[in-house]
């Protein structure tokens, strides 16, 4: 079974396709933006990567969301709930972590199925 890597660099690939699944690297927004703007940017990046891989958000199986501050949970959820199709909502976990820089507010990791 082949493995396809999209947008690979020296450290990681933005997406890996294998065995009928697409694994996305953690997607982050523009450093310094608030959590609402960063979440919108992240979800747009997810849409683009899934499309490039040949799938879409309706086929997301799981999402792991990291927030720099759980105080941003409601603001992030407001954007998420406008974006996600509630009929095909994935399994999801959200936690608070220290992200790569203090300017990142949210990071989202996705696993999706191919059609």
C-alpha positions as CSV (number, residue, x, y, z in Angstrom):
1,X,0.0,0.0,0.0
2,X,1.4,3.3,-1.0
3,X,2.1,6.3,1.2
4,X,1.6,9.8,-0.2
5,X,3.0,12.8,1.6
6,X,1.8,16.4,0.8
7,X,3.8,19.5,1.4
8,X,6.8,17.7,2.9
9,X,9.6,19.6,4.6
10,X,12.7,18.6,6.6
11,X,10.6,18.2,9.8
12,X,7.2,17.0,8.7
13,X,4.5,16.7,6.0
14,X,1.3,18.7,6.1
15,X,-0.7,15.6,5.2
16,X,0.0,11.9,4.8
17,X,-2.4,9.6,2.9
18,X,-2.3,5.9,3.6
19,X,-4.8,3.0,3.8
20,X,-7.8,5.1,2.9
21,X,-7.1,7.7,5.5
22,X,-5.7,11.3,5.5
23,X,-3.7,12.4,8.5
24,X,-3.2,16.1,8.8
25,X,-0.3,17.7,10.7
26,X,-1.4,20.2,13.4
27,X,-2.7,23.3,11.7
28,X,-2.2,26.7,13.2
29,X,-3.3,30.2,12.4
30,X,-1.5,33.5,12.0
31,X,0.6,34.3,15.1
32,X,-0.7,37.1,17.1
33,X,-4.3,36.9,15.8
34,X,-7.0,36.2,18.4
35,X,-8.4,32.7,18.8
36,X,-11.4,33.4,16.6
37,X,-9.3,34.5,13.6
38,X,-6.8,31.7,14.2
39,X,-9.6,29.1,14.3
40,X,-11.0,30.4,11.0
41,X,-7.6,30.3,9.4
42,X,-7.0,26.8,10.7
43,X,-10.3,25.5,9.4
44,X,-9.7,27.1,6.0
45,X,-6.3,25.3,5.9
46,X,-7.9,22.0,6.8
47,X,-10.5,22.4,4.0
48,X,-7.7,23.1,1.5
49,X,-5.6,20.1,2.6
50,X,-8.5,17.8,2.6
51,X,-9.5,18.9,-0.9
52,X,-6.0,18.4,-2.1
53,X,-6.0,14.9,-0.6
54,X,-9.3,14.1,-2.3
55,X,-11.8,14.3,0.6
56,X,-13.6,16.9,2.6
57,X,-14.8,17.9,6.1
58,X,-17.8,15.6,6.0
59,X,-15.4,12.6,6.1
60,X,-13.4,13.8,9.2
61,X,-13.2,10.9,11.7
62,X,-11.4,12.6,14.5
63,X,-10.2,16.0,15.6
64,X,-7.8,16.9,18.3
65,X,-7.8,20.5,19.3
66,X,-5.2,22.1,21.5
67,X,-5.8,25.5,23.0
68,X,-3.2,27.7,24.7
69,X,-5.8,28.8,27.2
70,X,-9.1,26.9,27.9
71,X,-10.5,30.4,28.5
72,X,-10.7,30.5,24.6
73,X,-12.9,27.4,24.5
74,X,-16.2,29.2,23.8
75,X,-14.8,31.5,21.2
76,X,-13.1,28.6,19.4
77,X,-16.3,26.5,19.6
78,X,-18.4,29.3,18.1
79,X,-16.2,29.1,14.9
80,X,-16.0,25.3,14.9
81,X,-19.8,24.9,15.2
82,X,-20.4,27.2,12.3
83,X,-17.9,25.2,10.2
84,X,-18.6,21.5,11.1
85,X,-21.5,19.7,9.6
86,X,-23.4,18.5,12.7
87,X,-24.8,15.5,10.8
88,X,-21.2,14.3,10.3
89,X,-19.5,15.7,13.4
90,X,-16.3,13.8,14.1
91,X,-15.1,12.4,17.4
92,X,-13.3,15.3,19.1
93,X,-11.0,16.1,22.0
94,X,-9.9,19.5,23.2
95,X,-7.2,20.2,25.8
96,X,-5.0,23.0,27.0
97,X,-1.3,22.9,26.1
98,X,1.7,25.1,25.6
99,X,1.9,25.6,21.9
100,X,5.0,26.2,19.8
101,X,5.0,29.9,20.4
102,X,3.0,32.1,22.8
103,X,1.4,33.8,19.8
104,X,-0.5,30.6,18.8
105,X,-3.9,30.3,20.4
106,X,-5.2,27.1,18.8
107,X,-3.9,24.0,16.9
108,X,-6.1,21.4,15.2
109,X,-5.1,17.9,14.2
110,X,-7.4,15.9,11.8
111,X,-7.8,12.3,10.6
112,X,-10.2,11.9,7.7
113,X,-11.4,9.1,5.5
114,X,-11.0,9.1,1.7
115,X,-14.2,8.6,-0.4
